Amino acid sequence: MKALLKNYHQSPRKVRLVADLIRGKSVPAARAALAYLPKKSSPAIGKLLDSAIANARSMGNTPEHLFVKAITVDKGTVLRRARPFARGRAGSIHKEMSVVAIELGSNAPAPKPVAKKKAAKKVKSAQ
């Protein structure tokens, strides 16, 4: 139950603020936190969480029994641009991107094992 967001156009330092907020929370609590958080990356991480939930549903899990097991924010590609400065010089501008990976865990109660019935041994009569 994983989902991956590649090349999100915001620096990893800013995205980690939102990721740290939902790490370890249940899925309903994480959705509620992302809905009211005034950060630019909140909607994108919310969509990523919805994608992970859809992946979990396809495996037969319900969102009520899921929690955010792990969320990592890594540095992605960097767009390098130049900006004109004084006296004919150029300064470099680095536009960093993020790669966000989320993994959901299940805390659903384990199903009880079904007791196997013992098969009676049949003795073949000698003829």
C-alpha positions in Angstrom: 0.0 0.0 0.0 2.4 2.5 -1.3 2.2 5.6 -3.5 4.9 7.9 -5.0 4.8 11.5 -6.1 7.8 12.4 -8.3 9.1 15.9 -9.3 6.8 17.9 -7.1 7.7 21.6 -7.6 8.5 22.6 -4.1 11.7 22.3 -2.0 11.9 19.2 0.2 12.5 21.3 3.3 9.0 22.9 3.0 7.3 19.6 2.1 8.8 17.9 5.1 6.9 20.2 7.4 3.6 18.8 6.2 5.0 15.2 6.0 6.1 15.3 9.6 2.6 16.4 10.7 0.8 13.3 9.3 3.5 10.6 10.0 2.0 7.9 12.3 -1.5 9.2 12.2 -4.6 7.3 11.2 -5.9 7.9 7.7 -9.0 9.9 8.8 -6.9 12.0 11.2 -4.4 12.7 8.4 -7.1 13.7 6.0 -8.6 16.1 8.5 -5.2 17.6 9.3 -4.3 18.1 5.6 -7.7 19.6 4.8 -7.2 22.6 7.2 -3.4 23.1 6.9 -2.5 26.3 5.2 0.5 25.0 3.3 1.1 24.8 -0.4 2.0 21.1 -0.3 -1.1 20.1 1.6 -3.4 19.4 -1.4 -0.6 17.5 -3.2 0.1 15.2 -0.2 -3.7 14.8 0.2 -3.9 13.5 -3.3 -1.0 11.2 -2.7 -2.7 9.9 0.4 -5.9 9.3 -1.6 -3.8 7.3 -4.1 -2.3 5.1 -1.4 -5.8 4.5 0.0 -7.0 3.5 -3.4 -4.1 1.1 -3.7 -5.0 -0.3 -0.3 -8.6 -0.8 -1.3 -7.6 -2.8 -4.3 -5.8 -5.1 -1.9 -8.9 -5.5 0.2 -8.3 -3.1 3.1 -10.6 -0.4 4.5 -9.4 3.1 5.1 -10.7 3.1 8.7 -8.0 0.4 9.7 -5.1 2.2 7.9 -2.4 4.5 9.3 0.5 6.4 7.8 3.3 3.9 8.4 6.1 5.9 6.6 6.3 9.1 4.6 9.6 10.3 3.2 10.5 13.4 1.3 13.7 13.3 -0.8 15.4 15.7 -3.1 14.3 15.4 -6.7 15.7 17.0 -9.9 16.9 20.6 -9.8 16.1 23.1 -12.5 19.1 25.4 -13.0 18.3 28.9 -14.3 20.3 32.1 -14.6 19.3 35.6 -13.6 21.1 38.7 -14.7 22.9 40.6 -12.0 24.8 43.9 -11.9 27.8 44.7 -14.1 26.9 42.1 -16.7 27.2 39.1 -14.4 24.8 36.2 -14.1 23.6 34.5 -10.9 22.4 31.0 -10.7 18.9 30.1 -9.5 18.2 26.5 -8.3 14.6 25.4 -8.4 14.4 22.2 -6.3 11.8 19.5 -6.7 10.7 16.8 -4.2 10.0 13.1 -4.4 7.4 12.1 -1.8 6.8 8.4 -1.0 4.1 7.2 1.4 3.4 3.8 2.8 0.3 2.8 4.7 0.1 0.1 7.4 -2.9 -1.8 8.6 -3.9 -2.0 12.2 -7.0 -4.2 11.6 -7.6 -7.1 14.0 -6.1 -10.3 12.7 -8.6 -12.9 11.5 -9.0 -15.8 13.9 -7.5 -19.0 12.5 -10.0 -21.6 11.5 -9.6 -24.9 13.3 -9.0 -27.8 11.0 -11.1 -30.9 11.4 -9.1 -34.0 11.8 -9.8 -36.6 9.2 -10.5 -40.0 10.4 -8.1 -42.6 9.1 -9.7 -45.3 7.1 -8.3 -48.7 7.4 -8.5 -50.8 4.3 -9.5 -54.3 5.0 -7.1 -57.0 3.8 -8.7 -59.3 1.2 
